[in-house]
Amino acid sequence: MGIIISILIGCLAGYLAGKIMKGGGFGFWINLLVGVVGGFLGGNILGWIGISWGGTVIGSLITAVIGAVVLLWIISLFKK
């Protein structure tokens, strides 16, 4: 998958994670950055437990959203 598609998926994932984690977001731009990093984190987390989506765009989006939600949750622990 191209780097631009990966970044776009990460941005969408960050936006969705910000909506899922009500009160856990940090604003539009930071949530987009968290989505990109969360895509990497989600891929690692799901890889460790043996889950693979087969490289589809929807699977990549779900993985990135999971990673972004986890990352927002971790960041919110330090925010308080």
C-alpha atoms as an extended CHARMM CRD file, in Angstrom:
* protein
*
        80  EXT
         1         1  MET       CA              0.0000000000        0.0000000000        0.0000000000  PROA      1               0.0000000000
         2         2  GLY       CA              1.3270000000        3.4220000000       -0.8610000000  PROA      2               0.0000000000
         3         3  ILE       CA              2.5600000000        5.8040000000        1.7810000000  PROA      3               0.0000000000
         4         4  ILE       CA             -0.0570000000        8.4130000000        0.8490000000  PROA      4               0.0000000000
         5         5  ILE       CA             -2.9030000000        5.9200000000        1.2490000000  PROA      5               0.0000000000
         6         6  SER       CA             -1.4400000000        4.8470000000        4.5900000000  PROA      6               0.0000000000
         7         7  ILE       CA             -1.3040000000        8.4460000000        5.7860000000  PROA      7               0.0000000000
         8         8  LEU       CA             -4.8830000000        9.0920000000        4.6370000000  PROA      8               0.0000000000
         9         9  ILE       CA             -6.0900000000        5.9550000000        6.4260000000  PROA      9               0.0000000000
        10        10  GLY       CA             -4.2090000000        7.0610000000        9.5460000000  PROA      10              0.0000000000
        11        11  CYS       CA             -5.7940000000       10.5130000000        9.3960000000  PROA      11              0.0000000000
        12        12  LEU       CA             -9.2660000000        9.0320000000        9.0680000000  PROA      12              0.0000000000
        13        13  ALA       CA             -8.5010000000        6.6420000000       11.9080000000  PROA      13              0.0000000000
        14        14  GLY       CA             -7.3690000000        9.5190000000       14.1180000000  PROA      14              0.0000000000
        15        15  TYR       CA            -10.5650000000       11.4060000000       13.3930000000  PROA      15              0.0000000000
        16        16  LEU       CA            -12.7040000000        8.3460000000       14.1790000000  PROA      16              0.0000000000
        17        17  ALA       CA            -10.7140000000        7.5570000000       17.3250000000  PROA      17              0.0000000000
        18        18  GLY       CA            -11.2510000000       11.1280000000       18.5190000000  PROA      18              0.0000000000
        19        19  LYS       CA            -14.9950000000       10.6380000000       18.0690000000  PROA      19              0.0000000000
        20        20  ILE       CA            -14.9250000000        7.2530000000       19.8310000000  PROA      20              0.0000000000
        21        21  MET       CA            -12.8790000000        8.5800000000       22.7610000000  PROA      21              0.0000000000
        22        22  LYS       CA            -15.1710000000       11.4430000000       23.7090000000  PROA      22              0.0000000000
        23        23  GLY       CA            -13.1790000000       13.7670000000       25.8950000000  PROA      23              0.0000000000
        24        24  GLY       CA            -10.0130000000       11.8360000000       25.0650000000  PROA      24              0.0000000000
        25        25  GLY       CA             -9.1740000000       13.7770000000       21.9420000000  PROA      25              0.0000000000
        26        26  PHE       CA             -6.6640000000       16.5940000000       21.6520000000  PROA      26              0.0000000000
        27        27  GLY       CA             -8.0470000000       18.5320000000       18.7280000000  PROA      27              0.0000000000
        28        28  PHE       CA             -8.3270000000       17.8170000000       15.0450000000  PROA      28              0.0000000000
        29        29  TRP       CA             -4.6490000000       17.9750000000       14.0060000000  PROA      29              0.0000000000
        30        30  ILE       CA             -3.2440000000       16.0540000000       16.9560000000  PROA      30              0.0000000000
        31        31  ASN       CA             -5.9110000000       13.3700000000       16.5230000000  PROA      31              0.0000000000
        32        32  LEU       CA             -4.8290000000       12.9940000000       12.8820000000  PROA      32              0.0000000000
        33        33  LEU       CA             -1.2240000000       12.5790000000       13.9800000000  PROA      33              0.0000000000
        34        34  VAL       CA             -2.3210000000       10.0920000000       16.6340000000  PROA      34              0.0000000000
        35        35  GLY       CA             -4.1660000000        8.1720000000       13.9010000000  PROA      35              0.0000000000
        36        36  VAL       CA             -1.0430000000        7.8290000000       11.7980000000  PROA      36              0.0000000000
        37        37  VAL       CA              1.0090000000        6.6400000000       14.7820000000  PROA      37              0.0000000000
        38        38  GLY       CA             -1.9540000000        4.5280000000       15.9280000000  PROA      38              0.0000000000
        39        39  GLY       CA             -1.9610000000        2.7080000000       12.5940000000  PROA      39              0.0000000000
        40        40  PHE       CA              1.5560000000        1.5240000000       13.2890000000  PROA      40              0.0000000000
        41        41  LEU       CA              0.6960000000        0.6870000000       16.9050000000  PROA      41              0.0000000000
        42        42  GLY       CA             -2.4990000000       -1.1450000000       15.9150000000  PROA      42              0.0000000000
        43        43  GLY       CA             -0.6380000000       -3.1980000000       13.3370000000  PROA      43              0.0000000000
        44        44  ASN       CA              1.8410000000       -4.2910000000       15.9860000000  PROA      44              0.0000000000
        45        45  ILE       CA             -0.8050000000       -5.0290000000       18.6230000000  PROA      45              0.0000000000
        46        46  LEU       CA             -2.9340000000       -7.1070000000       16.2800000000  PROA      46              0.0000000000
        47        47  GLY       CA              0.1780000000       -8.8170000000       14.8820000000  PROA      47              0.0000000000
        48        48  TRP       CA              1.2160000000       -9.8830000000       18.3830000000  PROA      48              0.0000000000
        49        49  ILE       CA             -2.1250000000      -11.5710000000       18.9720000000  PROA      49              0.0000000000
        50        50  GLY       CA             -2.1860000000      -13.1310000000       15.5020000000  PROA      50              0.0000000000
        51        51  ILE       CA             -4.9440000000      -11.0950000000       13.8070000000  PROA      51              0.0000000000
        52        52  SER       CA             -4.5000000000      -10.1130000000       10.1660000000  PROA      52              0.0000000000
        53        53  TRP       CA             -7.0210000000       -8.4270000000        7.8660000000  PROA      53              0.0000000000
        54        54  GLY       CA             -5.3120000000       -9.4600000000        4.6340000000  PROA      54              0.0000000000
        55        55  GLY       CA             -4.1270000000       -6.0030000000        3.5910000000  PROA      55              0.0000000000
        56        56  THR       CA             -7.5300000000       -4.5800000000        2.6740000000  PROA      56              0.0000000000
        57        57  VAL       CA             -8.2460000000       -0.8880000000        3.0570000000  PROA      57              0.0000000000
        58        58  ILE       CA            -11.1070000000       -1.5580000000        5.4940000000  PROA      58              0.0000000000
        59        59  GLY       CA             -8.8980000000       -3.8950000000        7.5130000000  PROA      59              0.0000000000
        60        60  SER       CA             -6.1500000000       -1.2880000000        7.6060000000  PROA      60              0.0000000000
        61        61  LEU       CA             -8.6480000000        1.3240000000        8.7580000000  PROA      61              0.0000000000
        62        62  ILE       CA             -9.9760000000       -0.9120000000       11.5360000000  PROA      62              0.0000000000
        63        63  THR       CA             -6.4270000000       -1.7020000000       12.6340000000  PROA      63              0.0000000000
        64        64  ALA       CA             -5.4860000000        1.9790000000       12.6620000000  PROA      64              0.0000000000
        65        65  VAL       CA             -8.6210000000        2.9370000000       14.6040000000  PROA      65              0.0000000000
        66        66  ILE       CA             -7.8740000000        0.2830000000       17.2390000000  PROA      66              0.0000000000
        67        67  GLY       CA             -4.3060000000        1.5210000000       17.5470000000  PROA      67              0.0000000000
        68        68  ALA       CA             -5.3710000000        5.1730000000       17.6940000000  PROA      68              0.0000000000
        69        69  VAL       CA             -7.9640000000        4.4700000000       20.3930000000  PROA      69              0.0000000000
        70        70  VAL       CA             -5.3490000000        2.6250000000       22.4540000000  PROA      70              0.0000000000
        71        71  LEU       CA             -2.8710000000        5.4550000000       21.9390000000  PROA      71              0.0000000000
        72        72  LEU       CA             -5.4360000000        8.1280000000       22.8850000000  PROA      72              0.0000000000
        73        73  TRP       CA             -6.2940000000        6.1320000000       25.9820000000  PROA      73              0.0000000000
        74        74  ILE       CA             -2.6220000000        5.8930000000       26.9870000000  PROA      74              0.0000000000
        75        75  ILE       CA             -2.0770000000        9.6050000000       26.3460000000  PROA      75              0.0000000000
        76        76  SER       CA             -5.1880000000       10.4970000000       28.3540000000  PROA      76              0.0000000000
        77        77  LEU       CA             -3.6850000000        8.7010000000       31.3560000000  PROA      77              0.0000000000
        78        78  PHE       CA             -0.8210000000       11.2110000000       31.3420000000  PROA      78              0.0000000000
        79        79  LYS       CA             -3.0330000000       14.1820000000       30.4700000000  PROA      79              0.0000000000
        80        80  LYS       CA             -4.6640000000       14.1730000000       33.9170000000  PROA      80              0.0000000000
